[in-house]
Amino acid sequence: MNSYSVYNLRLARTLYNNFYRARLTDANGEDAGQILIVPGLPLDRSQVPPDAPEAKPYLLIIVEDANINKNTVVDFEEGVSRAVLDKFTTETMNFEHCEFYYPSPAFYFNQEDEEPEAPQAGK
């Protein structure tokens, strides 16, 4: 049994080519965040040198807002990846993976792991 979260996407195009905005909801229908999706599409083989390596298509996911923390980020990325790959994969385009980008990792630094140690005298 998988432990990842299940997300649903409400997808909208933006004013830019190949940029999509998505609102995430969790399995309970609760708001779980907002992401920007940018397909990374390789150039056609006719546009690159014959000895160029093969590039695979992928999806860049920019997390603008999400209800996550450092303990849930892996489940979040796995669940979002599954939802986004399901939505974007077609008969003619098969994206290999998702890459996540967080504009600000503040949620990592604003959380405390454990109770802070008491200051020691003389330090």
N, C-alpha and C positions, 0 to 999 in steps of 0.2 A: 504494500500500500504506500502511496506517495504522501509525503508530508507537506508538499508545497501548497500555497494558497491558490484558490481559484479566483480569477478576475474576469470580469466582463468589460468590454470596451465600448464606449460610445465614441465613434470616430467621426472627425470632421476634417475637411480639406482646409488649407490655409490659402493665403494670397500668393504663396510661393510654390513653384513646381516641386513636386516630390517632398513636401513637408506636410505632415498630418498631425493634428492635435487629437489627443484621446483623453477622455475622462474615464477613470477606473472606478468600478464598483466591486465590492467583495461578494462572496457567496450569499450574504444576507441582504444585498442590495444597498449597503451603506457606502458612502463616498470613501474611496481609498486613495485618491490622488489624481494628478494631472501630468501627462507626459507629452513630449513632442517626439514624433517618429520620423526619421530621415532614412529612406532606403539608400544604401550604398551600392550603386549599380556599376559594375565594371564596364569599361569601354568594349565595344565590339572588337573581336579579334582582328578585323580588317583595319582597325585604327592604331594597332600597336605593332612593334617589330616582331618578326616571326619567332625570335628567341625569348620574348617576354614571358615571364611566368604567368600561369593562369590565375586570375583573380576570381574569387567566389563572391556572390552577392551577400550582403549582410544588412542588418537593420540597426541603426544608431538610435538609441532611446535616451533622450534627455529628460531626466526626472525633474520636473518643475516644482512639484509639490506631492508629497506622499506621506502616509501615516506609517512610517517605518522608523526603526532605530537600529543600532549596531547589532542587536540580537536577532532581528527579523529581516535584515537586508538580503540574505541569501535566499530565504523562502520567497521574498518579494520578487527578486530578480528571476527566479525559476518560474514562478506563477505568471508574471508579466510576459516573460519570454514565450511561454507556451501559448498564451492568449494572442500575443502579437503575431507570432509565427503562423498560428492557425488562420488568423485574419488575412495575412498578406501573402501566404503561399497559394499559388494558382497552378493550373496545368502547365503554364509556360514559364513560370518563375518560382524557383525553389530557393528561398533564403537559407543560408547555412547556419547562422547564429545571430544573436543580438549582442550588441556592445552597449553598456550603460555608462552614462556620464551624469555626474551630479554637480551642478553649477557651484554649490557650496557645501562642503562636508561639515557644516556647522553642527549637524545633529550628532556627529561622532564626538565632537569636542565639548559639547554642552551637556553631556551625560556623565554621570559618575558611575564607575564600575562597582565600587564598594564604598563603605564609609571611609572618609579620609582619616589618615593617621593623625593622632593628636600631636601637635608640635612639641618638640623636645626642648627642655630648658637649655639655654646657651647656644641655640642655633638660630 
